[in-house]
Each structure stands twice: as structure tokens, then as C-alpha cells.
Amino acid sequence: MSPVELPVIVHAPAAQSAPSSERHGQLVRRARMLAWLGIGWHVAEAAIAIAAGLAATSIALIGFGADSLIETMAGLIVVWRFAERQKDSEAAERRAQRLIGASFAVIGAYVGVEAIRALAVGTHPDASWVGIGLAAVTLATMPLLAKAKARVGDELHSSATVSEGRQNLLCAYLSAGLLVGLGANALLGWWWADPVTALAIAGVALYEGREAWRGNACCDAC
């Protein structure tokens, strides 16, 4: 008597895999949208800050504008990272992450050198109420954008996206410092508060750059 052959049961793939793929696509689109939103803001921010900084000879304001330009570049890197051709590429993720880390270093080096030069020369910046207003608006908005990017980056396991969001948070730190520095200069005549504020932000930028380069920006297993 020949053994009875049991039918082979082939299990269909779990129905939840499709929603997972759909969710990934939604997150990628959201990451690109948030990056473009930040790019638009930072272009306008850079133009206002640099013009006001040159008018007031304020290194903190010029550094703020330079930071905005670097953040624009970081946003473009994230847009490139999630383009259709490399949206699932680990190599593109690593390259984007390191480019953003390097951009932090550029911010830190530029602002730090200019702040030291301003302290050594004794540059007395003029009061800039335009700069104070810009810093106040940025301080209110950038943490919200940074939080949204951090949430999307964690879900995508994308250290590059989280790092780019941290640049927005750095922008908020710089805004807070700017309010202190520009306010102290305008109200109390403390000219040195401007470059000292810039030096503190330069240190934060260099630290964040090192963390982004190492891939330590993601809270999960990125």
C-alpha cells in the first residue's frame, strides 16, 4: 500500500505587506514634501538674514544666513536621497548622511572663524530689528518642522532625514541665541554678545556634524 501523499498547502503572503509598502511610499513623499517646505523657507531666510547682517555688520546674522544656505543644501540632499531611482538605496542613504554631516562642519567652521575674528578686531555691530524679528519667527516655526522630519526619519530608518531635521533644530537654537545677542547689543550695547553667541552655535554645529557623519542621528536601528 503506497503512502498517502498529503497536499502541499502554499500560504498566501500576509495581506499586511501591501499596506506596509504603501505606508513606506507615503513616508517617502512626506519626507520630500517637508524637505521642499524647508528649502523654500531657508532661501527667503538666507536672503533676509545676510542682507540685514551686512547692513548691521553682524557676524551672528551673517552666520544665521549662512546656516540657512547650508540647510537649503541639506534639504536638496534629502530630496535627492528619496528620488525614485535611489529611494531604497542604502548607499544613497549613507552618502546623504555624510554630506549633511559635512555641511554641519562647514557651518561650524565658518561661523566660528568669523566670530573669533569679530572678537579680535572688536567689531561693533549695529542694532538690527529686522534680524530680531526674523529670529523670533524662526524660533517659533523651526522646532515644529524639525519634529515632523524626525518623526518621518525614524519611521523610514533614515539617519539622513533625521540629521536634516536636526539642522532645522540648530536653526532654532541659533534663533534663540540671535535674540539674546542682538537684543543685548540693541538694548544694552553689549557688542561682544553677537560673536559670543555665534561661537556657541559653531560648537553645537560641529558636534551635530560629527554625530551625523557617524550615523548617530537616528533614534532607532538606522
ABEGO torsion letter per residue (X at the ends): XBBBBBBBBBBBBBAAAAAAAAAAAAAAAAAAAAAAAAAAAAAAAAAAAAAAAAAAGBAAAAAAAAAAAAAAAAAAAAAAAABAAAAABAAAAAAAAAAAAAAAAAAAAAAAAAAAAAAAAGBBBBBBAAAAAAAAAAAAAAAAAAAAAAAAAAAAGBAAAAAAAAAAAAAAAAAAAAAAAAAAAAAAGBAAAAAAAAAAAAAAAAAAAAAAAAGAABABBX
